[in-house]
Amino acid sequence: MSIPDFQTIMLPLLMITSDKKDHFIHPTVDELGIKFGLSEEEKSELLPSGQQPIFYNRVGWARTYLKKAGLIEYTKRGYFKITTRGLDALSKKPTIIDMRFLEQYPEYAEFRRRSNNNRPPKSIPITIDELTPEEALDEAYQKIYDDLSTELLEYVSKTTPGFFEKLVVELLVKMGYGGSQRDAARAVGKSGDEGIDGIIDEDRLGLDSIYIQAKKWNKDSRIGRPEIQKFVGALVGQKAKKGIFITTSSFSNEAIDFVRKIDTKIVLIDGKRLTDLMIDFGVGVTSRTTYEIKGIDSDYFET
């Protein structure tokens, strides 16, 4: 039997969790391998990158999409279990669960909408057979990036305030602010000024300072103009000219317009931009696979 695609795996995976117990990913993959009658060679077959078994990768994606639809939930690292919604879905005895089936759930539909909205408009069709190899790879990369960004924000939103502060420090240091990690850690979170969570040097020489406000809010909420005005007021009290307002949520249009009109330089970093920066600067993520695309060096063949 050939290795099933990730959508074919969704229903059997959900059925395994119907016992309402916590399930660990590795034995679940083994159980599914037996269910699909896969040989050891098929279970061990690797992706073209050679970094991960194809079947394990597809089970992982099936689990991710079931979680996005609210049919399962993550309980702790590597563990998951079925939800009430998942049990209800199974009670209807579906013959298949795929991406079209999952569209009935608002959370999944919103997840798909956000992923699509984060992509620039394309003038080319997205049917894989109509894409050049480079375009297909770019499309796949953007999809993985968007999914990672969404999942990363979920992880950040569940951290403690102290951990979130540490995360902000590490990100800013990797972006070139604050000098060393040790110097930055002493600065951020130590000011005690109302409306200011920390101060960090703009450069290694400390020629200028940037004041920071970090708000770990629910990702579905919005920070309005009043919150930004309080921050600006705190900056004025410190005779500061630059500030960064970082949040796991988003900003209202009024807040964004207000920042554009004032003299004080304020940079707003919402949850999406925060996770993009974390990915770009390697904070909270690790490289799983690296592809190197090569082309012809025409100069080499010039005589």
Secondary structure, 3 states (H helix, E strand, C coil): CCCCCHHHHHHHHHHHHHHCCCEEHHHHHHHHHHHCCCCHHHHHCECCCCCCEHHHHHHHHHHHHHHHCCCEEEEECCEEEECHHHHHHHHCCCCCCCHHHHCCCHHHHHHHHHHHHCCCCCCCCCCHHHCCHHHHHHHHHHHHHHHHHHHHHHHHHCCCHHHHHHHHHHHHHHCCCCCCHHHHHHHECCCCCCCCCEEEECCCCCCCEEEEEEECCCCCCEECHHHHHHHHHHHHHCCCCEEEEEECCEECHHHHHHHHHCCCEEEEECHHHHHHHHHHCCCCCCCCCCCCCCCCCHHHHCC
